[in-house]
Amino acid sequence: MKNLWNLDDLTGNPNIVVPGETIPQIFWNAVQLRQNQIWLRQKQLGIWRSWTWAEVANEVTAIGHGLLALGLAPKECVSILSNTNANWVLTDLAILCSGGVCSGIYPTDAAEQVAYLCADSDTRVLFVEDDEQLDKAFEARSSLPNLRHIVVFDMKGLRHLDDPQVISLDQLKEMGRAHQATHAGLLQARSEAVTPEDLAILVYTSGTTGKPKGAMHVHAGLVFTIRGYNAVLASSDTDEKMCFLPLCHIVERMGGEYNSLYSGARLNFVENPDTVPENVREIAPTQLAAVPRVWEKFYSAITISIKESTLIQQLAYSWAISVGRTVTEQVLAGQSVAWHLKLRFIAARLLVLNNIRKLIGINRCRFIASGAAPISPELIRWYMALGVPMFEAWGMTETCGLSTANSSVGFKPGTIGRPADYNEVRIDADTSEIRVRGKNVFRGYLNQPEKTAETIDADGWLHTGDIGTIDADGFFRITDRMKDIIITAGGKNVTPSEWENELKFSPYVTDAVVVGDQKPYLVCLIMIDLDTVEKFAQDSDIPFSNYASLTRAVEVRKLIQAEVDKVNSKFARVEQIKKFFLIDVQLTAEDEELTPTMKLKRKLVERKYAAQIEAMYE
């Protein structure tokens, strides 16, 4: 039985697993090594479909030759507008193997944004998931004179579509097979012609402070980084991964698709974004990476379940999690866990904790990881108390994902870990800004040399915009974004994210934004968690009709006030929240206030709720 105190199987692997200096080289070499092993799995209409490495190679070959038949030239850009699925991966690899550049577009983007991204990247072929995404493409294409073709993954509802610019993915594959018959070896030649310094992918920033910028990553940087990932936390062909975050985001692209391509880990796709909790339990991955909001939702669901259980079950949980916390603190302190405590922890796992892990779907996880946004240290400790090591990592689109990480060789909750061996990380002495240098750093922003020069200095250091500290053991800690630091009317500097992260550990709170720049005191915009607050209202016989009415209930305000008071007690008076406002709309990734990775766009939220903020100062 693997336990929290035994982390031997989490050791990184610095050896080259699959040779190759470009993504196409690694892909074709991986196919030769793994031929009949299953790589991809996807649930469709309740049935799991699998692809072996050889079958993936056949699909990539057909799509790649199809692109060549459409006239795709080397270095031309192809964009993918789709939710995360197997076709996304197959198409991405086909684009790269044909010598093209791949750019991903969030499926939640509006038509106007699609038009901007395709124009900025000079997209020549656009892949879309279904009729919904096709409508956006139709709306955008009038402003895209260089767009030649639109390829649709799922033609359901489009049977009678007659548009010379639009073909289905199946039609593209048929064209590809015909093209291969007359141009045998051309796709392979294109793959071999790709060099490490060629542009591979464009990853657009989430655009929290303006128009998205296309971060350019070359093959050398991608290959260098995926080797580095495996040296931090090794994966292998015995691992099961779950792919559900947007593939156009650097986290899933690198940690999911490319890490799996390199390591051989099986990649499982969820049915759709709404079935993630069910699919996690069904897949039971051996490692799982997610954004903080996912981990917070799992915790909230368990909190509800415990409250609905019997008194004996509640007491058993309280005892078991207490044992887990004791083990966690000793492991974190680098102390040896005594034999009698090990026995108690084994009993706690067998009787209680393993069942909780199964409810979440992490019962087989060797480790879990959190990134893309800060996570509460207490939430990390809770997952570790269940017996699952949770590692927080940090990186950016511009650093090709992971730049620092906690790992089996050292981790501290509340920090982003130590730098990965493949890059340098330092704190600027004057500004406290975190800066990064290494082969993993991007080559600049497409079509924006001025922004590139602002971001990468003459010595090659990437200016991240994050403010942080480093402790005596070399662990970095992010205190806030440079642009988010609040200076009160009294001249006190306040880092809002620290307070916000503490509050988000509450099962009743989904998100929070602290405000108070040039103001006499701090206030906060809070988004409540629908599931847990709804359960509270039902148990307390509080009448409500919808989410908005919940936020207006006096009893709910008292509930949140108690959570705010708990957090306030941990901070100095100047950092405490005096008033708060409950946002009366449940925000999702489709809303403009949230990035696709579920981070609040602080400035936009402040502008939208400016009247409510001003009212808290009257």
C-alpha positions as CSV (number, residue, x, y, z in Angstrom):
1,M,0.0,0.0,0.0
2,K,1.4,3.4,-1.0
3,N,1.1,5.9,1.8
4,L,1.7,9.6,2.2
5,W,5.0,9.0,4.0
6,N,6.4,6.9,1.1
7,L,7.1,9.1,-1.9
8,D,9.7,6.9,-3.6
9,D,7.5,6.3,-6.7
10,L,7.3,10.1,-7.4
11,T,11.0,10.5,-8.2
12,G,11.6,12.4,-11.4
13,N,13.2,10.7,-14.4
14,P,16.0,12.8,-16.0
15,N,16.7,10.2,-18.7
16,I,15.4,10.8,-22.3
17,V,12.3,8.5,-22.6
18,V,11.7,9.1,-26.3
19,P,14.4,10.6,-28.6
20,G,13.6,13.5,-30.8
21,E,14.3,17.2,-31.1
22,T,10.9,18.3,-32.4
23,I,7.3,17.3,-31.6
24,P,6.9,15.3,-34.9
25,Q,10.1,13.4,-34.2
26,I,9.0,12.5,-30.7
27,F,5.6,11.5,-32.0
28,W,6.8,9.1,-34.8
29,N,9.4,7.6,-32.5
30,A,6.8,7.1,-29.8
31,V,4.6,5.3,-32.3
32,Q,7.4,2.9,-33.2
33,L,8.1,2.2,-29.5
34,R,4.5,1.7,-28.4
35,Q,2.6,0.5,-31.5
36,N,-0.2,-1.6,-30.0
37,Q,-0.5,0.0,-26.6
38,I,-3.6,2.1,-26.0
39,W,-2.8,5.8,-25.8
40,L,-6.1,7.7,-26.1
41,R,-9.6,6.9,-24.6
42,Q,-12.7,8.9,-25.0
43,K,-16.3,8.4,-23.8
44,Q,-18.9,9.0,-26.5
45,L,-22.6,8.3,-25.9
46,G,-21.7,6.3,-22.8
47,I,-19.2,4.0,-24.6
48,W,-15.5,4.2,-24.3
49,R,-13.5,4.3,-27.5
50,S,-9.8,3.6,-27.5
51,W,-7.0,4.4,-30.0
52,T,-3.7,2.5,-30.0
53,W,-0.5,4.4,-30.9
54,A,-0.6,2.8,-34.3
55,E,-4.2,3.8,-34.8
56,V,-3.4,7.4,-33.7
57,A,-0.6,7.4,-36.3
58,N,-3.1,6.3,-39.0
59,E,-5.4,9.2,-38.0
60,V,-2.7,11.7,-37.9
61,T,-1.4,10.6,-41.3
62,A,-4.9,10.9,-42.8
63,I,-5.5,14.4,-41.4
64,G,-1.9,15.5,-42.2
65,H,-2.2,14.4,-45.8
66,G,-5.6,16.1,-45.9
67,L,-4.0,19.4,-44.9
68,L,-1.4,18.9,-47.6
69,A,-4.2,18.3,-50.1
70,L,-5.8,21.6,-49.0
71,G,-2.5,23.3,-49.9
72,L,-1.1,23.9,-46.4
73,A,2.4,25.3,-46.8
74,P,5.1,24.9,-44.1
75,K,4.9,27.5,-41.3
76,E,1.3,28.4,-42.1
77,C,-1.1,28.6,-39.2
78,V,-4.0,26.3,-38.5
79,S,-6.4,27.1,-35.6
80,I,-8.6,24.7,-33.6
81,L,-11.9,26.0,-32.0
82,S,-13.1,23.1,-29.9
83,N,-13.6,21.7,-26.5
84,T,-11.0,19.2,-25.3
85,N,-11.3,15.9,-27.1
86,A,-9.4,13.3,-29.0
87,N,-9.9,15.0,-32.3
88,W,-8.1,18.1,-30.8
89,V,-5.0,16.0,-30.2
90,L,-5.1,14.2,-33.5
91,T,-5.4,17.5,-35.4
92,D,-2.7,19.2,-33.4
93,L,-0.2,16.5,-34.1
94,A,-1.3,16.4,-37.8
95,I,-0.7,20.2,-38.1
96,L,2.8,20.0,-36.5
97,C,3.7,16.9,-38.6
98,S,2.7,18.7,-41.8
99,G,5.1,21.6,-40.9
100,G,2.4,24.0,-39.8
101,V,1.8,26.1,-36.7
102,C,-1.1,25.2,-34.4
103,S,-3.1,27.9,-32.6
104,G,-5.9,27.0,-30.1
105,I,-9.0,29.0,-29.5
106,Y,-11.2,28.7,-26.4
107,P,-14.6,27.3,-27.2
108,T,-16.1,29.9,-25.0
109,D,-14.8,32.8,-27.1
110,A,-17.3,34.9,-28.9
111,A,-17.2,35.3,-32.7
112,E,-15.5,38.7,-32.4
113,Q,-12.7,37.1,-30.5
114,V,-12.4,34.2,-33.0
115,A,-12.1,36.8,-35.8
116,Y,-9.4,38.7,-33.9
117,L,-7.3,35.5,-33.1
118,C,-7.6,34.1,-36.6
119,A,-6.6,37.4,-38.2
120,D,-3.7,37.9,-35.8
121,S,-2.3,34.4,-36.4
122,D,-3.1,34.6,-40.2
123,T,-5.0,31.3,-39.9
124,R,-5.4,29.5,-43.2
125,V,-7.5,26.5,-42.1
126,L,-9.9,26.6,-39.1
127,F,-11.0,23.4,-37.4
128,V,-14.3,23.7,-35.4
129,E,-16.0,21.2,-33.1
130,D,-19.7,21.5,-34.2
131,D,-22.5,23.6,-35.5
132,E,-22.3,26.0,-32.5
133,Q,-18.6,26.8,-33.2
134,L,-19.2,26.8,-37.0
135,D,-21.7,29.7,-36.5
136,K,-18.9,31.7,-34.9
137,A,-16.6,30.9,-37.9
138,F,-19.3,32.0,-40.3
139,E,-19.7,35.3,-38.4
140,A,-15.9,35.8,-38.4
141,R,-14.9,34.8,-41.9
142,S,-15.9,38.0,-43.7
143,S,-13.0,39.7,-42.0
144,L,-10.6,36.8,-42.7
145,P,-9.6,37.0,-46.4
146,N,-6.8,34.5,-45.9
147,L,-9.0,31.8,-44.4
148,R,-9.3,29.1,-47.0
149,H,-11.1,26.2,-45.4
150,I,-13.2,25.3,-42.3
151,V,-13.2,21.7,-41.1
152,V,-15.9,20.4,-38.8
153,F,-15.3,17.6,-36.3
154,D,-19.0,16.8,-35.6
155,M,-21.4,17.3,-38.5
156,K,-24.5,16.4,-36.5
157,G,-27.2,18.9,-37.5
158,L,-25.2,20.0,-40.6
159,R,-26.1,17.1,-43.0
160,H,-27.7,19.5,-45.5
161,L,-25.0,22.2,-45.3
162,D,-23.7,23.3,-48.7
163,D,-20.8,25.6,-48.3
164,P,-17.7,25.4,-50.6
165,Q,-15.4,26.5,-47.8
166,V,-16.7,23.9,-45.3
167,I,-15.8,20.1,-45.1
168,S,-16.2,17.5,-42.4
169,L,-13.2,15.9,-40.7
170,D,-14.2,12.6,-42.3
171,Q,-14.1,14.2,-45.7
172,L,-10.7,15.6,-44.9
173,K,-9.4,12.2,-43.9
174,E,-10.7,10.7,-47.2
175,M,-8.9,13.5,-49.1
176,G,-5.8,12.7,-47.1
177,R,-5.9,9.0,-47.8
178,A,-6.3,9.7,-51.6
179,H,-3.4,12.3,-51.3
180,Q,-1.2,9.7,-49.5
181,A,-1.8,7.2,-52.3
182,T,-0.3,9.6,-54.9
183,H,2.2,11.4,-52.6
184,A,3.6,8.6,-50.4
185,G,6.2,9.8,-48.0
186,L,5.4,13.5,-48.4
187,L,4.0,13.9,-44.8
188,Q,7.0,12.1,-43.4
189,A,9.3,14.4,-45.4
190,R,7.4,17.4,-44.0
191,S,7.9,16.1,-40.5
192,E,11.6,15.5,-41.0
193,A,12.0,19.0,-42.5
194,V,10.7,20.6,-39.2
195,T,13.6,22.1,-37.3
196,P,13.9,22.7,-33.5
197,E,13.9,26.4,-34.1
198,D,10.7,26.4,-36.1
199,L,7.6,27.9,-34.6
200,A,5.3,25.1,-33.3
201,I,2.4,26.6,-31.4
202,L,0.8,29.9,-30.6
203,V,-0.8,30.1,-27.1
204,Y,-2.8,33.2,-26.6
205,T,-2.8,34.8,-23.2
206,S,-6.2,35.0,-21.5
207,G,-6.4,38.7,-22.0
208,T,-7.2,39.8,-18.4
209,T,-5.8,43.3,-19.1
210,G,-6.4,43.8,-22.9
211,K,-6.3,42.0,-26.2
212,P,-4.9,38.5,-26.0
213,K,-1.2,38.2,-27.1
214,G,0.0,35.2,-29.1
215,A,3.0,33.6,-27.2
216,M,5.3,31.9,-29.7
217,H,6.8,28.6,-28.7
218,V,9.3,26.8,-30.9
219,H,9.8,23.0,-31.0
220,A,13.1,23.2,-29.1
221,G,11.4,24.9,-26.2
222,L,8.5,22.4,-26.1
223,V,10.8,19.4,-26.2
224,F,13.2,20.8,-23.7
225,T,10.3,21.5,-21.3
226,I,8.5,18.2,-21.6
227,R,11.8,16.4,-20.8
228,G,12.1,18.7,-17.8
229,Y,8.5,18.0,-16.6
230,N,9.4,14.3,-16.4
231,A,12.5,15.1,-14.5
232,V,10.4,16.8,-11.8
233,L,7.6,14.3,-11.5
234,A,7.9,11.2,-13.7
235,S,5.1,9.7,-15.7
236,S,5.2,6.4,-17.5
237,D,3.0,4.1,-19.7
238,T,1.5,2.7,-16.5
239,D,-0.1,6.0,-15.7
240,E,-3.6,7.1,-16.4
241,K,-4.2,10.8,-17.0
242,M,-7.5,12.7,-17.4
243,C,-7.6,15.4,-20.0
244,F,-10.4,18.0,-19.4
245,L,-8.9,21.5,-19.1
246,P,-8.8,23.6,-22.4
247,L,-6.1,22.2,-24.7
248,C,-5.5,25.7,-26.0
249,H,-4.2,26.6,-22.6
250,I,-0.5,25.8,-21.8
251,V,-1.3,23.8,-18.7
252,E,-3.2,21.0,-20.5
253,R,-1.2,21.2,-23.7
254,M,2.1,20.6,-21.9
255,G,1.0,18.7,-18.8
256,G,-1.6,16.6,-20.6
257,E,-1.1,16.1,-24.3
258,Y,2.7,16.6,-24.7
259,N,3.7,15.0,-21.4
260,S,1.6,12.0,-22.3
261,L,3.1,11.9,-25.8
262,Y,6.5,11.8,-24.3
263,S,6.0,9.5,-21.3
264,G,3.4,7.1,-22.8
265,A,0.8,7.8,-20.1
266,R,-2.7,6.9,-21.2
267,L,-4.8,10.0,-21.9
268,N,-8.5,9.8,-21.0
269,F,-11.0,12.5,-22.3
270,V,-14.1,13.4,-20.4
271,E,-17.5,13.4,-22.2
272,N,-18.0,17.1,-21.8
273,P,-17.0,19.8,-19.2
274,D,-20.2,19.1,-17.2
275,T,-19.4,15.5,-16.6
276,V,-15.9,16.0,-15.0
277,P,-16.9,14.8,-11.5
278,E,-18.5,11.6,-12.8
279,N,-15.7,10.9,-15.3
280,V,-13.0,11.4,-12.6
281,R,-14.6,8.7,-10.5
282,E,-15.0,6.4,-13.5
283,I,-11.4,6.9,-14.8
284,A,-9.7,6.9,-11.4
285,P,-6.5,8.5,-12.8
286,T,-3.2,7.8,-11.3
287,Q,-2.3,11.5,-11.5
288,L,-4.5,14.5,-11.9
289,A,-3.8,18.2,-12.5
290,A,-6.5,20.8,-12.2
291,V,-7.0,24.5,-11.4
292,P,-7.9,25.5,-7.8
293,R,-11.6,25.9,-8.5
294,V,-11.9,22.2,-9.4
295,W,-10.2,21.2,-6.1
296,E,-12.4,23.6,-4.2
297,K,-15.5,22.1,-5.7
298,F,-14.4,18.6,-4.8
299,Y,-13.8,19.8,-1.2
300,S,-17.2,21.5,-1.1
301,A,-18.9,18.3,-2.3
302,I,-17.3,16.3,0.5
303,T,-18.2,18.9,3.0
304,I,-21.9,18.6,2.0
305,S,-21.7,14.8,2.1
306,I,-20.2,14.8,5.6
307,K,-22.9,17.1,6.9
308,E,-25.6,14.8,5.5
309,S,-24.1,11.7,7.1
310,T,-24.9,10.1,10.5
311,L,-23.3,11.3,13.7
312,I,-21.2,8.1,13.9
313,Q,-19.9,8.8,10.3
314,Q,-19.1,12.4,11.2
315,L,-17.2,11.3,14.3
316,A,-15.3,8.7,12.2
317,Y,-14.4,11.4,9.6
318,S,-13.3,13.8,12.3
319,W,-11.0,11.2,13.8
320,A,-9.6,9.9,10.4
321,I,-8.9,13.4,9.0
322,S,-7.2,14.3,12.3
323,V,-4.9,11.3,12.0
324,G,-4.2,12.3,8.4
325,R,-3.4,15.9,9.4
326,T,-0.9,14.7,12.0
327,V,0.9,12.5,9.5
328,T,0.8,15.4,7.0
329,E,2.5,17.8,9.4
330,Q,5.2,15.3,10.2
331,V,5.9,14.5,6.5
332,L,6.0,18.3,5.7
333,A,8.4,18.8,8.6
334,G,10.7,16.0,7.2
335,Q,10.1,13.9,10.3
336,S,10.0,10.2,10.5
337,V,6.5,8.9,11.0
338,A,6.3,6.6,14.0
339,W,5.1,3.0,13.6
340,H,2.1,3.4,15.8
341,L,1.0,6.6,13.8
342,K,1.4,4.7,10.6
343,L,-0.9,1.9,11.9
344,R,-3.5,4.5,12.9
345,F,-3.2,6.2,9.5
346,I,-3.6,2.8,7.7
347,A,-6.7,2.2,9.8
348,A,-8.0,5.7,9.0
349,R,-7.5,5.1,5.3
350,L,-9.2,1.7,5.3
351,L,-12.2,2.8,7.4
352,V,-12.8,6.3,6.1
353,L,-10.3,8.2,4.0
354,N,-10.2,5.7,1.0
355,N,-14.0,6.1,0.7
356,I,-13.6,9.8,0.5
357,R,-10.9,9.5,-2.1
358,K,-13.2,7.2,-4.1
359,L,-16.0,9.8,-3.9
360,I,-13.8,12.3,-5.5
361,G,-12.1,9.9,-7.9
362,I,-8.5,10.2,-6.7
363,N,-8.3,6.8,-5.0
364,R,-5.6,5.6,-7.4
365,C,-3.7,8.9,-7.7
366,R,0.0,8.8,-7.0
367,F,-0.1,12.6,-6.7
368,I,-2.3,15.5,-7.6
369,A,-1.3,18.9,-8.8
370,S,-2.7,22.4,-8.8
371,G,-1.7,25.3,-11.0
372,A,-2.9,28.3,-13.1
373,A,-3.9,30.3,-9.9
374,P,-3.0,30.3,-6.2
375,I,-4.6,27.7,-4.0
376,S,-5.2,27.8,-0.2
377,P,-2.5,26.1,1.8
378,E,-5.2,24.6,4.0
379,L,-6.8,23.0,1.1
380,I,-3.5,21.4,0.1
381,R,-3.2,20.1,3.7
382,W,-6.7,18.6,3.5
383,Y,-5.9,16.6,0.4
384,M,-2.6,15.5,1.9
385,A,-4.5,14.4,5.0
386,L,-6.5,12.1,2.7
387,G,-3.2,10.4,1.9
388,V,-2.7,12.0,-1.5
389,P,0.4,14.2,-2.1
390,M,-0.7,17.5,-3.6
391,F,1.9,19.6,-5.3
392,E,1.4,23.2,-6.2
393,A,3.3,24.4,-9.3
394,W,3.7,27.7,-11.0
395,G,4.3,28.9,-14.5
396,M,3.0,31.0,-17.2
397,T,2.0,30.8,-20.9
398,E,5.3,32.5,-21.5
399,T,7.4,29.9,-19.6
400,C,5.8,27.0,-21.4
401,G,3.9,26.1,-18.3
402,L,5.7,24.8,-15.2
403,S,8.6,26.9,-14.0
404,T,8.7,26.1,-10.3
405,A,7.1,23.2,-8.5
406,N,6.8,21.4,-5.2
407,S,7.8,17.8,-5.6
408,S,8.7,14.6,-3.7
409,V,12.1,16.0,-2.9
410,G,10.7,19.1,-1.2
411,F,7.4,20.7,-0.8
412,K,5.9,23.4,1.4
413,P,2.1,24.3,1.2
414,G,1.7,28.0,0.5
415,T,4.7,28.1,-1.8
416,I,5.1,27.4,-5.5
417,G,8.1,25.2,-4.8
418,R,11.7,25.4,-6.1
419,P,12.7,26.2,-9.7
420,A,12.7,23.3,-12.2
421,D,16.3,22.4,-13.3
422,Y,15.7,23.6,-16.8
423,N,15.3,27.3,-15.9
424,E,16.7,30.0,-13.6
425,V,14.3,31.9,-11.3
426,R,15.2,34.9,-9.2
427,I,13.6,37.8,-7.3
428,D,14.5,41.3,-8.5
429,A,16.1,43.2,-5.7
430,D,14.4,46.5,-6.5
431,T,10.8,45.4,-7.4
432,S,10.5,41.9,-5.8
433,E,9.3,40.7,-9.2
434,I,9.8,37.1,-10.1
435,R,11.9,36.7,-13.2
436,V,12.7,33.6,-15.3
437,R,15.3,32.7,-17.8
438,G,15.8,29.4,-19.7
439,K,15.2,27.5,-22.9
440,N,11.5,27.1,-21.9
441,V,10.9,30.8,-22.2
442,F,8.9,31.8,-25.2
443,R,10.3,33.6,-28.3
444,G,8.1,36.6,-28.0
445,Y,4.5,37.8,-28.8
446,L,3.4,37.4,-32.4
447,N,3.2,40.8,-34.2
448,Q,4.0,42.7,-31.0
449,P,7.7,43.4,-30.8
450,E,7.1,46.3,-28.3
451,K,5.3,44.0,-25.9
452,T,8.0,41.4,-26.3
453,A,10.7,43.9,-25.5
454,E,8.8,45.0,-22.4
455,T,8.5,41.4,-21.2
456,I,12.0,39.9,-22.0
457,D,15.0,42.1,-21.2
458,A,18.3,42.3,-22.9
459,D,19.8,39.6,-20.6
460,G,17.0,37.1,-21.5
461,W,15.1,37.5,-18.2
462,L,11.3,37.2,-18.5
463,H,9.5,39.8,-16.4
464,T,6.6,37.8,-15.1
465,G,4.6,40.6,-13.3
466,D,4.3,38.4,-10.2
467,I,5.7,39.6,-6.9
468,G,7.2,37.1,-4.6
469,T,9.7,36.0,-2.0
470,I,12.2,33.2,-1.6
471,D,13.0,31.5,1.7
472,A,16.2,30.1,3.1
473,D,15.4,26.6,1.6
474,G,15.0,28.0,-1.9
475,F,11.1,27.9,-2.0
476,F,9.4,30.7,-3.9
477,R,6.2,32.3,-2.8
478,I,4.0,34.5,-4.8
479,T,2.5,37.4,-2.8
480,D,0.5,39.0,-5.7
481,R,0.6,40.5,-9.2
482,M,2.4,43.8,-9.5
483,K,-0.7,45.4,-11.0
484,D,-2.9,44.1,-8.2
485,I,-1.1,45.5,-5.2
486,I,-3.4,47.8,-3.2
487,I,-2.1,51.0,-1.6
488,T,-4.7,52.2,0.9
489,A,-5.4,55.9,1.5
490,G,-3.1,55.6,4.5
491,G,-0.2,54.5,2.4
492,K,-0.2,50.8,3.4
493,N,0.6,48.2,0.8
494,V,-1.8,45.2,0.8
495,T,-1.6,42.0,-1.2
496,P,-5.2,41.0,-1.8
497,S,-4.6,37.5,-3.1
498,E,-3.4,36.3,0.3
499,W,-6.7,37.2,2.0
500,E,-8.8,36.0,-1.0
501,N,-7.1,32.6,-1.0
502,E,-7.9,32.2,2.7
503,L,-11.5,32.9,2.2
504,K,-11.8,30.6,-0.8
505,F,-11.0,27.7,1.6
506,S,-14.4,28.2,3.0
507,P,-16.9,25.7,1.5
508,Y,-19.4,28.5,1.1
509,V,-17.2,30.7,-1.0
510,T,-16.2,30.2,-4.7
511,D,-14.3,33.4,-5.3
512,A,-13.5,36.8,-3.9
513,V,-12.0,40.1,-5.0
514,V,-10.6,42.5,-2.4
515,V,-10.8,46.2,-3.3
516,G,-9.4,49.2,-1.6
517,D,-6.8,51.1,-3.7
518,Q,-6.5,54.7,-2.4
519,K,-9.5,54.0,-0.1
520,P,-9.7,54.3,3.7
521,Y,-10.3,50.5,4.2
522,L,-10.7,47.3,2.3
523,V,-13.9,45.8,1.0
524,C,-14.6,42.6,-0.9
525,L,-16.8,41.2,-3.7
526,I,-17.7,37.6,-2.9
527,M,-19.3,34.9,-5.0
528,I,-20.9,32.2,-2.9
529,D,-20.8,28.5,-3.7
530,L,-24.3,27.5,-4.9
531,D,-24.2,23.9,-3.8
532,T,-23.1,24.4,-0.2
533,V,-25.1,27.6,0.4
534,E,-28.2,26.0,-1.1
535,K,-27.8,23.1,1.2
536,F,-27.4,25.5,4.2
537,A,-30.6,27.3,3.2
538,Q,-32.6,24.1,2.8
539,D,-31.4,22.8,6.2
540,S,-32.2,26.2,7.8
541,D,-35.6,26.6,6.2
542,I,-34.5,29.8,4.4
543,P,-36.8,30.6,1.5
544,F,-35.1,31.2,-1.9
545,S,-36.0,30.8,-5.5
546,N,-32.7,31.2,-7.3
547,Y,-29.0,32.1,-6.9
548,A,-29.7,35.8,-6.7
549,S,-32.3,35.4,-3.9
550,L,-29.8,33.3,-1.9
551,T,-27.4,36.3,-2.0
552,R,-30.1,38.5,-0.6
553,A,-31.1,36.3,2.3
554,V,-30.2,37.8,5.7
555,E,-29.2,34.4,7.1
556,V,-26.8,33.8,4.1
557,R,-25.2,37.2,4.7
558,K,-24.6,36.3,8.4
559,L,-23.1,33.0,7.3
560,I,-20.6,34.7,5.0
561,Q,-19.9,37.4,7.6
562,A,-18.8,34.6,9.9
563,E,-16.5,33.2,7.3
564,V,-15.1,36.7,6.7
565,D,-14.6,37.2,10.4
566,K,-12.6,33.9,10.6
567,V,-10.2,35.1,7.9
568,N,-10.0,38.6,9.3
569,S,-8.7,37.2,12.6
570,K,-5.6,36.0,10.7
571,F,-4.6,39.4,9.4
572,A,-3.5,42.8,10.8
573,R,-6.2,45.4,11.1
574,V,-5.1,47.3,8.0
575,E,-5.5,44.0,5.9
576,Q,-9.0,43.2,7.3
577,I,-12.2,43.5,5.3
578,K,-14.7,46.0,6.7
579,K,-17.6,45.4,4.3
580,F,-18.5,42.9,1.5
581,F,-21.0,42.5,-1.3
582,L,-22.3,39.2,-2.6
583,I,-22.3,39.0,-6.4
584,D,-25.8,38.0,-7.4
585,V,-24.8,36.1,-10.6
586,Q,-23.1,32.7,-10.7
587,L,-20.2,33.3,-13.0
588,T,-19.0,30.6,-15.4
589,A,-16.2,30.3,-18.0
590,E,-18.8,31.6,-20.6
591,D,-19.0,34.9,-18.7
592,E,-16.5,37.7,-19.6
593,E,-15.6,38.1,-15.9
594,L,-13.8,34.8,-15.9
595,T,-10.8,33.5,-17.8
596,P,-11.2,30.0,-19.3
597,T,-9.1,28.7,-16.4
598,M,-11.6,30.2,-14.0
599,K,-9.6,33.1,-12.8
600,L,-11.5,36.3,-12.1
601,K,-10.6,39.3,-14.3
602,R,-10.1,41.6,-11.4
603,K,-10.2,44.9,-13.2
604,L,-13.3,44.0,-15.2
605,V,-15.1,42.8,-12.1
606,E,-14.2,46.0,-10.3
607,R,-15.5,48.1,-13.2
608,K,-18.7,46.1,-13.5
609,Y,-19.5,46.4,-9.8
610,A,-18.2,49.9,-9.4
611,A,-21.5,51.2,-8.0
612,Q,-21.7,48.4,-5.4
613,I,-18.1,49.1,-4.4
614,E,-18.7,52.8,-4.0
615,A,-21.8,52.1,-1.9
616,M,-19.6,50.2,0.6
617,Y,-17.7,53.4,1.2
618,E,-20.7,55.6,2.0
